[in-house]
Amino acid sequence: MMRWWIVVGAVNAFLSVAAGAFGAHALKARLPQDLQVIFETGARYHMYHALALVAVGLLGTVRPSALLESSGWAMLAGIVLFSGSLYALALSGVRVLGAITPLGGLGFLVGWALLAVAAWRTSP
């Protein structure tokens, strides 16, 4: 199952690069500057956490654990809620979608905390 997180991380990294390119090129002339910044923030955090998912998978190949699994799921939920809500807000202009963003941030925080505990417990 841990190899799955490497694949999920790589797919999300691909999607993050695609979103970043889309934002930088296709949306540049179509969105106001404030919405471009919001979209870019979503893409940046998407990439950070895609790489974190790869790290979860790599650490899991050394010593799989339920903590790592939970870390991966929390980070994936964070990507969907945080980056997804920022993408949707930027593209639609519906500002209320920003209310979802902190839930994604919480997912990121939980994911990093669980990764830290799992890594600590994996040490010899």
N, C-alpha and C positions, 0 to 999 in steps of 0.2 A: 504493500500500500504506500510506502514512503516514496517509491519511485514515481508514483502518481503525482505527488506534490511537486516534483521536479518538472513534470510535464505541464501541470497546471500553472506553475510559475513561468515556464517558458512561453506558454500560450498567452498568459497575461502580459508578459513583457512585449511580445509581438503586438498585442492589442494596444498597449500603451504607446509604443512607437507609432503605430498607425494613427491613434488618436492625436498624438502630438503633431504629426505631420499634417493631418487633416485640419487641426486647429491653426497651425502656423501658415498654411497655404490656402485652403478652401474657405476658412472662416474669417481670414484677416480682413477682407473687404466687406464682409457681411455682418459682422458683429461689432457692437461698440467696444471700446477698449476695456471697460470694466468687466464685460462678459468674456472677453478673450482671456483676461487674467484668471478668471474663475475656471474656465476650461483648461487652461495651462496648469493650474494648481491640481485639478483632477488628474491630469495626465502624469504629472510629476509624482504624486503620491501613489498612483497606480503602478508606476515603474518601481518605486522604492519597495512596495509590498509584493510585487511580482518577484523581485530578487530575494526578498525575505522568504517567499514560498519555496524558491529553489534551495535556500539555506536550510529550511525545515526538512526538505526531502533529503538533502545531503547528510545532515546530522542523523536523520532517521535511518540511513543506510548503515551507519556505525552502530547505533543503538536505538531501535524503534521504541516509541513509548506513547502512551495515551496522551501525555502532556503535549508531545509534538503534534499529534493528530488534532488535538483541541486548538493548539496554536495556529495550525494551518487553516482550520475552519474559521477561527475568529478573524484571521487576516483576510481570508477570502470574503467573508461577510463584510469586512471593512471596505474592501475594494468595491464591492457592489453598492454598498450604502453611501460611502464617502465619495468615491470617484463618480459612481453612477449618478448620484444626486447632483453633483457639480456639473457633469456633462449635460444632464437633463435641464438644469437651471439655465446654463449658458445657452443651450440651443432653443429653449422655449421662452426664456425670459420670465418664467413663473417663479418669483422670488420665494414663495412659500416652500418650495422644494429644498431650500437651504435649511429648513428645520430638520430634515433627515440627516444632513451631513454630520452633526455631532454623534449620532448613533454609530456611524461608520468610524469616526475617530475613536470612539470607545472600543469598537472591535479591534482597531489597530493596537490600542494600548493593552488590551487583554491579550492579544496575540503575542506582542513583544514580551509581556510579563511571563506568559507561559513558556515562550521560547527560552528566556533567561533561566527559568527554573529547570526546564528540561536539560539545558546545556550544563548547568551546575551539577545536576544529578548524573549526567553522563561522564563527567570527569573521573579519572581513576582515583 
